Each structure stands twice: as structure tokens, then as C-alpha cells.
Amino acid sequence: MFFSRWTLYQAVIIILLVVLSFIADIFKEEIAIPFSSSMETNTPMLITFLFVVTVIGLLSLLMYFQTKKSDTFLKHPLWDKMHILMPFLFVISLIVIFSFFLIEPLSDLVQNNRWMIYVLFYYVLFLINATVLSIIHKTNRNRISNENKVKFSFVWTSLALFLIIFIL
């Protein structure tokens, strides 16, 4: 058999991410958080958080299925240094993404092709989740399984983004 069932599950997750971006584009007014929002919890904030948690959950499922598919996931020696490398990659990626929105020809390209916004958003959420996973991997190297590391990264990433969305 060329593909394992875990590869099939990963393909389904990618299709679900594409479908989720189409749904988000349809309901973009309900998902966006207005800048003038007050301190009370409102429906757009809850819908935004639900969207973010769904995306993080799907991205975590991709990594979870990778742990089931591959015995070498999180075992490369580079993962011991990833907790240092991932924040640098994250900052460099944010600079490149901000340039997509601030430099005029690139800004027009992104605004005319909304799918690029969702790809960049998924990429940022993946980097945040991978950064949290690398920190969890470094602190709990041999104490917990790789599957549990992915689960904990989902929980901690969701909790951190909850605090950012609702507190800040």
C-alpha cells in the first residue's frame, strides 16, 4: 500500500482547512474583531476564537497523525535546538508577512487574492503551534510521548491565544 491511513487522514485535514477558509470568507464580517470593541465579550470575538481554535486543532491533528505515521517525528537532533530557532523563524516570518501587507504591489496582490490571507494566517498559527510544541518538547523530552506533546501544544496554544484575544 502506497499511502497509510494516516496520510489519508492528513489529506482530509488539508481539505478541511481549505473548506474552512471558504466558510470564513463567506462569514468574514462575523469573524472579524472590530477595533472599537469594548471589554465585554461579544459574538465576533467568540466566533473568531472558535475559528482560531478550529484551525489550531486541525493543524495539531496534522502533527498528531504524523506522530502515528512516523517513528522519527520529533526525534531529529535539531528538535533539541528548535525552542531557540522557532522564535527567530517566527519573527522573520512576521516581517515578511507584514511586508506583504505594507509594500504596495504585494499589498494589492494579497488584497485581490484573499486565499493568500488565509494561507498566511494558517502559516502563522502553525508557527505559533510549532513554537509551543518545541518548548514542550524541550521541557518534557523523555517524560511524555510525542502524541501527548502534540496534544499539550494544542491546549497551550489555544490558551495563549484565548488570553491574547480576550484579555489584550
Helices and strands as residue ranges (DSSP letters): H 5-26, H 28-31, H 43-69, G 77-80, H 82-102, H 104-112, H 114-139, H 146-166
